[in-house]
Amino acid sequence: MYVSDLALTDFRSYQHVVLSLEPGITAFVGQNGQGKTNLVEAIAYLATFSSHRVAGDAALVRAGAERAFVQAKVVRGDRPVLLELEIVAGRANRARLNRSPLTRTRDLLGHLRTVLFAPEDLALVKGDPDGRRRFLDDLLTLLGPRMAGVRSDYERVVKQRNALLKTAASARRAGSDGDIRTLDVWDAKAAAIGAELVAARVRLLRMLRPHVQTAYEQVSGGQGTAEVAYRVRVGSGDAEEVEEDELVDAAAVETRLLEAMRRLRSREIERGVSLVGPHRDDVDLTLGGLPAKGYASHGESWSFALALRLASYEVLRTEHDLDVDGEPVLILDDVFAELDARRRERLAALVAPAQQVLITAAVAEDVPAALTGARLDVVNGTVGRGA
């Protein structure tokens, strides 16, 4: 799989730009603020409908414009597919596939698969749980686009349930118990959809685990053992010891979630938020049996973050028909400037064989020799062939 053509209109800093790309390695070279990251961000956004730089869509639309357009021709096997996405800040996006409008925008997902490495990945190790949850959920969506619907449904249910909890909290402060019978209905919905999401996450972690261990050894030079595990958290973040085998059984998870909701209902009403469910869970990352967050050095943390992305790439490769789909597109956004020489060379050797690698760098010298290929210079939003 590779992107052969890219066109952006009013996306980030670009009023309009059209590019032709080839399989293999392409480096976008330019000083900070010139627009090189905007190009690869657009490609990754087409694959996941999320940005590695911002949480919302508003920043993706060029200042002064009402909407942005991203178009890409993707070659899968020997079949080109045209993907088009219209991004309207504050409103639902619209999509077309091979110029035909799609009733559901999420039906565009799955036609392009990317794995993106960026400086922000350090937060996977050192940051809050929401980044690790999003890492799993984005990968689930790439593996099976229907999971986008599961995620959306769960977010909608939790939002409605939180509104009911806030209403119950207000009634309690006013000296009334209020009518909380509707909560039982939303408890059941949250537990059913949440259980599906938890079970899918844990199955994914099982697929990732051996690749994370191998990739960490390769990137770090064999220094330490990296482990990943799913951690159920309830209440104010308290961890519950749950056997992994129980978490891959959606029915068992649903029962556990319902029991926890009943047990914590009073606390949930008091706080007006849902304290139970996959939106509270975390992924434990350990090195040599110690939590990576707080114990790992800067270099070790970087190695772990890179291992998570490399493991994602391997899972996407092994779970799809490479003869039909090809490999995921690899994107390395200003990564090499963050790495020491050893990690830089090891990472370059690992990604060089990929079908398509897109790199951004402030200076050409940041790109290792193992990744020599096409070069596009980006200056003030203008993209041209480099030397």
Salt bridges, closest charged atoms under 4 A:
ASP10 OD1 - ARG62 NE 2.75
GLU41 OE2 - ARG12 NH2 2.89
GLU41 OE1 - ARG53 NH1 2.76
GLU66 OE1 - ARG67 NH2 3.57
GLU84 OE1 - ARG96 NH2 3.11
GLU84 OE1 - ARG99 NH1 3.93
GLU86 OE2 - ARG67 NH1 2.57
GLU86 OE2 - ARG94 NH2 3.02
ASP107 OD1 - ARG104 NH2 2.91
ASP121 OD1 - ARG309 NH2 2.83
ASP137 OD1 - ARG201 NE 2.90
ASP138 OD1 - ARG151 NH1 3.13
ASP179 OD1 - ARG181 NE 2.93
ASP184 OD1 - ARG265 NH2 3.07
ASP187 OD1 - ARG161 NE 2.60
ASP187 OD2 - ARG265 NH2 2.44
GLU196 OE2 - ARG146 NH2 2.85
GLU240 OE1 - ARG256 NH1 3.60
GLU240 OE2 - ARG263 NH2 3.00
GLU241 OE2 - ARG231 NH1 3.28
GLU244 OE1 - ARG206 NE 2.66
GLU244 OE2 - ARG209 NH2 2.75
ASP245 OD1 - ARG206 NH2 2.37
GLU246 OE1 - ARG256 NH2 3.07
GLU268 OE1 - ARG161 NH2 2.67
ASP282 OD1 - ARG132 NE 2.77
ASP284 OD2 - ARG231 NE 2.75
ASP284 OD1 - ARG233 NH2 3.64
GLU314 OE1 - ARG317 NH1 3.23
ASP325 OD1 - ARG76 NH2 2.54
GLU327 OE2 - ARG317 NE 3.56
ASP333 OD2 - HIS52 NE2 2.99
ASP334 OD2 - LYS36 NZ 3.94
ASP340 OD2 - ARG343 NH1 2.55
ASP377 OD1 - ARG375 NE 2.79
